[in-house]
Amino acid sequence: MPAYLTYVWRPVPGKRHAFPVAATKLAPEETATAYCGAEVEAATLHDLNEIAWILEPTCMDCWKHLAGNPPTR
Protein backbone atom coordinates (compact mmCIF):
# COMPACT_ATOMS: atom_id res chain seq x y z
CA MET A 1 0.00 0.00 0.00
CA PRO A 2 1.37 3.45 -0.87
CA ALA A 3 2.58 5.71 1.94
CA TYR A 4 0.12 8.41 0.89
CA LEU A 5 -3.57 8.43 0.10
CA THR A 6 -4.40 7.94 -3.58
CA TYR A 7 -8.20 7.84 -3.27
CA VAL A 8 -11.05 9.46 -1.35
CA TRP A 9 -14.53 8.23 -0.46
CA ARG A 10 -17.41 10.58 -1.27
CA PRO A 11 -21.13 10.07 -0.76
CA VAL A 12 -22.99 10.93 -3.94
CA PRO A 13 -26.68 10.27 -4.54
CA GLY A 14 -27.12 6.51 -4.37
CA LYS A 15 -23.85 5.31 -2.84
CA ARG A 16 -20.58 6.28 -1.22
CA HIS A 17 -17.97 5.83 -3.97
CA ALA A 18 -14.17 5.90 -4.05
CA PHE A 19 -12.55 8.39 -6.41
CA PRO A 20 -8.93 9.16 -7.29
CA VAL A 21 -7.70 12.16 -5.29
CA ALA A 22 -7.37 14.07 -8.58
CA ALA A 23 -11.17 13.98 -8.93
CA THR A 24 -11.48 16.43 -6.02
CA LYS A 25 -9.54 19.00 -8.05
CA LEU A 26 -11.78 18.90 -11.14
CA ALA A 27 -13.85 21.91 -12.14
CA PRO A 28 -17.46 21.58 -10.90
CA GLU A 29 -18.85 21.05 -14.41
CA GLU A 30 -16.43 18.21 -15.22
CA THR A 31 -17.19 14.51 -14.79
CA ALA A 32 -15.53 12.46 -12.06
CA THR A 33 -15.26 8.69 -12.48
CA ALA A 34 -15.31 6.40 -9.45
CA TYR A 35 -13.23 3.23 -9.29
CA CYS A 36 -16.35 1.19 -10.09
CA GLY A 37 -16.95 3.23 -13.26
CA ALA A 38 -19.80 5.39 -11.93
CA GLU A 39 -19.68 8.92 -13.32
CA VAL A 40 -20.87 12.00 -11.42
CA GLU A 41 -20.53 15.74 -11.79
CA ALA A 42 -17.43 16.86 -9.91
CA ALA A 43 -19.55 19.42 -8.06
CA THR A 44 -21.20 16.58 -6.11
CA LEU A 45 -17.83 15.72 -4.52
CA HIS A 46 -17.76 18.95 -2.51
CA ASP A 47 -19.86 20.54 0.23
CA LEU A 48 -20.99 17.25 1.74
CA ASN A 49 -22.98 17.04 4.93
CA GLU A 50 -22.60 14.43 7.67
CA ILE A 51 -26.03 12.93 7.00
CA ALA A 52 -24.98 11.92 3.48
CA TRP A 53 -22.01 10.02 4.93
CA ILE A 54 -24.37 8.06 7.17
CA LEU A 55 -27.23 7.45 4.73
CA GLU A 56 -25.38 6.44 1.57
CA PRO A 57 -24.19 2.81 1.53
CA THR A 58 -20.63 2.00 0.49
CA CYS A 59 -20.22 0.93 -3.14
CA MET A 60 -18.97 -2.62 -2.87
CA ASP A 61 -17.57 -2.55 -6.42
CA CYS A 62 -15.30 0.37 -5.42
CA TRP A 63 -14.41 -1.47 -2.22
CA LYS A 64 -13.47 -4.63 -4.14
CA HIS A 65 -11.41 -2.66 -6.64
CA LEU A 66 -9.40 -0.98 -3.88
CA ALA A 67 -8.96 -4.31 -2.08
CA GLY A 68 -7.33 -5.71 -5.21
CA ASN A 69 -10.32 -7.82 -6.25
CA PRO A 70 -11.97 -5.91 -9.11
CA PRO A 71 -15.61 -6.89 -9.60
CA THR A 72 -16.37 -9.24 -12.46
CA ARG A 73 -18.99 -8.15 -14.96
C-alpha positions, 0 to 999 in steps of 0.5 A: 500500500502506498505511503500516501492516500491515492483515493477518497470516499465521497457520498454521492446520490445513491452510494458512497464511492471511491474516487482518485484524489485528482477527482477532487480537483476537477472543475465543478462542471467536469465529470468524475469517475469512481473506481467502479466506473460510476460517473458523477458531476465533480460538483457533487464531490464537494460541500458534503454534509454528515447525513450523506455520509451516514445514509449512503451505503458503500459501493462494494464494487469500489471497495473490491477494486481498492482491495485488489479484487476488481468486480467481475462483470 
